[in-house]
Amino acid sequence: FNSNANVNDGCTYDILGCTDSDANNFNSNANVNSGCTYDVLGCTDSDANNFNADANVNDGCTYDVLGCMDEDANNFNPQANQDDGSCEVFEAESTLTEHNINVNFNNQVKDRKYLVYEPAVCKDKECSLLFMFHGLGGNYQQAAGDYYNWQATADENGFVVVFPDSLILEAKKYGAASDPAGKHWDITPLSFSATQDTKFVEEMINEIDLEYDVDKSNVFSTGHSYGGYFSYYLNFALPNKFKAFATHSAGLMPFNVYGFTVYWPAAPSTKGSAGNTPAMIIYSDGDNVAPKLYSDTLESQMSAKGHASVNKQKSTIIGHAWDKSMNQEQWDFFMANS
């Protein structure tokens, strides 16, 4: 303002505003800076861990998420950022589980039972599979007991054991080679034919493969007395299912029929038709039920048919009893032929 002027050549006025072009509220017409505002990035939630009282633009807030932060724990919480001490770490435990399966053979369906022992080490890795067949008059629960003690060997070596249960059968009449009545495994004397128990074994293998992490290329069998005969029978009746077998207090019975020697359960097939079936044959001195002759006969007949991996072993026990001290030797034999 000029008080002496009588011709107005232009006046200027204060225009209040922000004169900083980098500010949020920059005013290009302002000539008097009345204050500028700027973005302050930060968390604007006062309840958050990283609240910033100066922030006016929320760039993210963090909060306490309580939970278990141990990845090996059963209740691990991947969202947790503060451990609340709730972690629960359980070591895997060995389990003995009963199973029931319906087996259809020759249009007859029967309910069959078996036990599966899975060591803790097999809970998270693939393991080999062993079938243990009980003797005449026995059952699956006895087979899984301390008398045979396979669980301890399975724990030490890391494999799954199956204990199937047999049926009560009628006698099969084939002359001197007849199959007696009683609770035992179904064998067709003098031939390796399909029976309700070979079908049972096939069904078990399929079911176990679905439920447990087993190596189907490493399946083995063993058995005591009648179960030993069946272990042998099974490997020739189902030649592509098993890698090797053992027979304890059993073998192969020779019979003279009209001047000819026949064998029970059946003479072994040749190597060409049955593959090379490794066998461990365990016998005992003083065994009046399955004398050493039966083991000698099985060994000689398998060797004559071209089966090279035949290992005959003498039990440390006198008589017909199971020698559980040889469980490890059986497993070592299986692994050597796996």
CORCORFEN-V723502 format. One line per field, one symbol per residue. ss: DSSP state (H for helix, E for strand, C for the rest). psi: psi as a letter, one per 20 degrees, with the letter a starting at -180 (. if undefined). burial: + if it has 16 or more other ideal C-beta (glycine too) atoms within 10 Angstrom, else -. Layout:
BEGIN
ss: ???
psi: ???
burial: ???
END
This chain:
BEGIN
ss: CCCCCCCCCCCCCCCEEECCCCCCCECCCCCEECCCCCCCEEECCCCCCCECCCCCEECCCCCCCEEECCCCCCCECCCCCEECCCCCCCCCCCEEEEEEEEEEECCEEEEEEEEEEECHHHHCCCEEEEEEECCCCCCHHHHCCCCCCHHHHHHHHCEEEEEECCEEECCECCHHHCECCEEECCCCCCCCCCCHHHHHHHHHHHHHHHHCCEEEEEEEEEEECHHHHHHHHHHHHCCCCCCEEEEECCCCEEEEECCEEEEECCCCCCHHHHCCCEEEEEECCCCCCCCHHHHHHHHHHHHHCCCCCEEEEECCCCCCCCCHHHHHHHHHHHHHCC
psi: poiiqipojpqqqpoqapjoiirhkpoiiqioojpqqqpoqrpjoiirhkpohiqioojpqqqpoqapjohiqhkpoiipjopjjjpoopqqqqqoppqppppopljppqpqqqqpooqhhjhkrpqrpppoprapiarhhghjahhhkhgghhghimqpppnrprroqrqpolchkqorqaoaqopoqjqmqprhhhgggghgggghhhhqnqoiimprqrrpdhhgghggghhhhmijhqhrrqpplccpppqooliqprqpgqqqqqhhijronpppoprqqjoignrhhgggggghhghhjjohmoopqpqippbjqpniijghhghhgghhk.
burial: ----------------+++---+---+--+-----+-----++++--+---+--+-----+-----+++-------+--+------+-------------+-+-+------++++++++-++----++++++++++-+++-+++---+-++-++--+-++++++++--+----+--+-+---++++++++-+--+++++++++++--+---+-++--+++++++++++++++++++++--++++++++++++++-------++++++++----++-++++++++--+--++--++++++-++--+-+--++++-+-+--+-+++-++--++-++--+-
END
